[in-house]
Amino acid sequence: MRPNDQAVSEPLLKRPFDFIVAATGLLLSAPLWAIIALAIKLDDGGPVFYEQPRWGRDGRVFRVRKFRTMLASDDVTPARRDDPRVTRAGRVLRASGMDELPQLLSICKGDMSLVGPRALAIGEKYPDDRGVDVAYEHIPGFQERLKARPGLTGLATIYLPKDAHPRERFAMDLEYVRHPSFWRDARLVLLSLWISLRGKWETRGKKI
């Protein structure tokens, strides 16, 4: 599946900024990887990483990898607040955003950006107002948001609660896609770092 129009051009400094920040993040976080892996193993003995196919830029599919924070299963239903599937180690990782560290590799490869729309899982669905499961591909704006490289963080990620309706999230995603700005990217990265340092990813949702 591909969008009807060509992918949007990115600001000139976006890709170099992505690579430098992601590579630096990988180097600085390297000592934490062994600690995180050990914590996950001691928690429930399951796999350290969670992999999943996601929609990428221009409809290309890529595999995203995270530190596993939920009980191992094939369920692609997005996590909710106080989700019982989240492990003890997972609660700490999700609050601090450290579960996302492996995605820095995807940013270095160019599959993702530091800032952009959330990379949606292939086959992921949400219940509509009638309680019927609907695929994200059927939400207006899905094709247009694929014009941008998916991001580790973004407007919707920062400013909306985790359980916000997909249409609300798509509206913010489209605002980002239609008005790309390197300086806004830099600001959102700094805001994301601040949220991570405060351990507030699971409780954010109000404007900072």
N, C-alpha and C positions, 0 to 999 in steps of 0.2 A: 504494500500500500504506500502510495507516494502522494504528497500534496500536489495540487494542480499547478501552483506557481513555483518558481525557482526559490531556493532557500535565500533568506535575506542575507545581505552582506554585513559582516561584523565590523565594529570599529577597528581601526588599524592596529591599536595597541592591545586589543583583547586577547588574541592568541599568545603573544609573547608574555603578557601578564599572567595568563592562565598557567603556562608552562613553568615560569620562574617560581610563582607562588606554590604550585603543586609540588614541584621538585624539592623546593626548600621545606615544605611541609612533610614530605616523605623522609627527608634526612633528619629533621628535628624530632619526628615522631617514632623513628625506628626503634629506640629502646623500649617504647611502650608496647610494641606489637607482641613481644614475647609475654609480657605481663598480662595483656588482654587475652591472649590465647590461653594462658594458664588459668585465668579466672573463668573463662567460658567452659573449659574442660572440667575444672573442679566443681562447677555449678551443676551440670547435668550430664557430663560425659559425652555430649553430642559434638557434631562437627564445629570447627572454629569459624568457618566462613559460610556465608549464605550467597548463592548465585542465582541469578534470574535473568531471563531475556527481557530486554526493555526496548521501547520505541526510541530511536535516535533521530538525528537531524535528517530531514528529507525522507523520513520513513524507513531509514536503514535500521536493522535490528542489531543490537550489540548485547553482550552479557555484562551485567553489573555485579560487582562483588562487594559485600559488606561483612563486618564482623556479625556473627549471628546473635540476635537479641531475643528471639522467640523460640518456642518449642519447635523442633524440627518437624516439618510437615510439607505437603504439597499445596496447602491453602494459600491463595494469592490475595485473600481479603485484606485490605489495608488495616493496620493497627488502629485501635480506638483508644481513647483515654482510659486508663486503668484496665487495659486489655489483659485478661488472665493468661494469655499465651506468652506474655513477656516474662523472661527469666529474671532472677535476682541480679545477675551480672548485667543482663540486658537493660534493666532500669537505669543503672548508672551510665552505661554506654550511651543510651538514647538521650538522657538528660544532658550529657556533656557533648553529644555529637560525635564521640569517638568511634561509634560504630561505622561512621562514614569514611574513616581514614583510608580503607582500601580503594575508594573511588578516586583518590588522588592519582592512582595509576591510570584510570580511564581518562582523566583530564590530561595527563602527560601524553597519552596515545592519541588524543584528539577526539575520542568518542563523546566526551563531555566537556563542559566549561565550568568554571567556578560559579558563574551566575547564569541562570536560564530557567525555563520551565522544568518542573519535576519530570524525570524520566519515568514514563508510565509503563507498568508491567504489561506484557503481552497477555491478553485474555483476562485482564483485571476488569471487574464489574462493580457497580454500585447500585443500591436499591433506589428506584425513583419514588415519586410521591405516592404511587400505588403499591409500593413494596415489590415491584417487579425488577429483577436484575437487568441492568442495561450496560452494554459494553461502552467503554470510554470513546471508542471510535464513532459512536452515534451521537455524541454531544456536539452541538454546533461549536465550531472553532477548533475542533480537534486537528483538522488538516492544517490550518494556518499556524497553530503552535508548533507543528513539526518543522516549520521553516527555520527555527532557531536550534542551536545545539543545546541539549538538555543540561541543566545545571545542578551543581551540588547544593546551591542555595538559590534564593530568588525572592521576588516580591511576595508571592503567595506563601512560600515557606516561612518567611519572617513575620508577615503581618496577619496571617490567618491562622486560626486554631487548626490542629491536626484533623479534626472531624468536620471541617467546613465543607459545605456542599460543593461538589465538583464544578458546578456552574460558576460559583464565586471564584474558585481557584483559576478556572479557565479565563475569566474576565481579567484577572490580574496578569496571567500569563500573556494574554493578547496585548495588554498595555505594554508589557516589556518587549514583545516581539516587534510591535509597530513603532516603538520609539527607543531604539538601541542607543546606549550611551556608556562610554568607557568610565566616565566619572561616577555615574550611578552604580556601575559594577563595583568600582573600588569602595564606594560607600557601603554597599550591601555586604561586601566581604568583611569590612571592619565591624559592621553591626553583627554579623554572624559570629565573628570571633568573640565579641563581647558577650553574646548569648551563651556561647560554649564555655567561656571562662566562668560565667555565673551559674552554669548548670541548669539553664532555664528552657531548654528546647521542648520539654514536655509540658510546660506551663505557659509558653508564650502565646500570643494571639492578639495582644493589644499593641497599638503603635508605640514605638520606642521614642 
